[in-house]
Amino acid sequence: MDPEGKRDAVLGAGEALFASAGYAGATMADIARAADVAVGSVYRLFPDKAALLAALHQRMEDRFIDAILRGWRAGPSPAERFGPMIDALLDEAWAVRDVMPLYTLTRDLIGATAYEPHRRMVDTIARLYREGVAAGAFARHDPAIAAAIAYGMVDGALRVWMKNPTRARRAAVARDLKTLFDRAFLRTGA
């Protein structure tokens, strides 16, 4: 197996085992067995479970950033982009709903280390917020603060929704988030 194939196999096995057995219940040996690689290969790729968990988080975060950008580009103007962006995020969360607890676990476990699990998401949102301000559609708030607030709103809504992830609740979550985003960030009259 080539190095990238090994890495993908270990990430896939780690994701499945962390999601099913929990972080404490999955060992690096279990992950190696599930990935069909030697334990030493796992440790060469990831020095410990925390590093593997951080890599899994980054992989999932990449999916969410792609969803944010896909949704952002779908709206014709910044003032009309919240809906498509929220829909794209919720669609992505639905697609990975079986491992969403792993995503929130990762944020909670790894957040105290040098790796900041949500930093890239917040930076992406801040950049998009600056675009909306420059277009005259968004209120002039500090983009870093607006992005942190937006991230917190979505994170909280996802945590609530993932306790009972049904399609019916998805519609309510999307509607409420869009309303909150509009009220918090749109410039009056935009």
Rosetta blueprint (number, residue, H / E / L):
1 M L
2 D L
3 P H
4 E H
5 G H
6 K H
7 R H
8 D H
9 A H
10 V H
11 L H
12 G H
13 A H
14 G H
15 E H
16 A H
17 L H
18 F H
19 A H
20 S H
21 A H
22 G L
23 Y L
24 A L
25 G L
26 A L
27 T L
28 M H
29 A H
30 D H
31 I H
32 A H
33 R H
34 A H
35 A H
36 D L
37 V L
38 A L
39 V H
40 G H
41 S H
42 V H
43 Y H
44 R H
45 L H
46 F L
47 P L
48 D L
49 K H
50 A H
51 A H
52 L H
53 L H
54 A H
55 A H
56 L H
57 H H
58 Q H
59 R H
60 M H
61 E H
62 D H
63 R H
64 F H
65 I H
66 D H
67 A H
68 I H
69 L H
70 R H
71 G H
72 W H
73 R H
74 A H
75 G L
76 P L
77 S L
78 P H
79 A H
80 E H
81 R L
82 F H
83 G H
84 P H
85 M H
86 I H
87 D H
88 A H
89 L H
90 L H
91 D H
92 E H
93 A H
94 W H
95 A H
96 V L
97 R L
98 D L
99 V L
100 M H
101 P H
102 L H
103 Y H
104 T H
105 L H
106 T H
107 R H
108 D H
109 L H
110 I H
111 G L
112 A L
113 T L
114 A L
115 Y L
116 E L
117 P L
118 H L
119 R H
120 R H
121 M H
122 V H
123 D H
124 T H
125 I H
126 A H
127 R H
128 L H
129 Y H
130 R H
131 E H
132 G H
133 V H
134 A H
135 A L
136 G L
137 A L
138 F E
139 A L
140 R L
141 H L
142 D L
143 P H
144 A H
145 I H
146 A H
147 A H
148 A H
149 I H
150 A H
151 Y H
152 G H
153 M H
154 V H
155 D H
156 G H
157 A H
158 L H
159 R H
160 V H
161 W H
162 M H
163 K L
164 N L
165 P L
166 T L
167 R H
168 A H
169 R H
170 R H
171 A H
172 A H
173 V H
174 A H
175 R H
176 D H
177 L H
178 K H
179 T H
180 L H
181 F H
182 D H
183 R H
184 A H
185 F H
186 L E
187 R L
188 T L
189 G L
190 A L
